[in-house]
């Protein structure tokens, strides 16, 4: 990744810490969403919006994150929703 592109994105791990912590935070967010009455579809839609933001603004820190970002960019909107839904399931 060139320097200019790197300056345009956020290093998520500076804010999150690590994958386990990120999953824990996602698990909490999903739990809160359910407690306030959000449906699975609403949670998936919100996760898709977050995925869009992350794909645009966050620098991949690992090969796995790079793969996920590439998959997100080539996916159709419904496929992105499926990816987001899987991420939500993984957090539970």
Secondary structure as UniProt FT lines:
FT   HELIX           3..7
FT   HELIX           13..16
FT   HELIX           19..35
FT   TURN            36..37
FT   HELIX           40..57
FT   HELIX           63..74
FT   HELIX           77..91
//
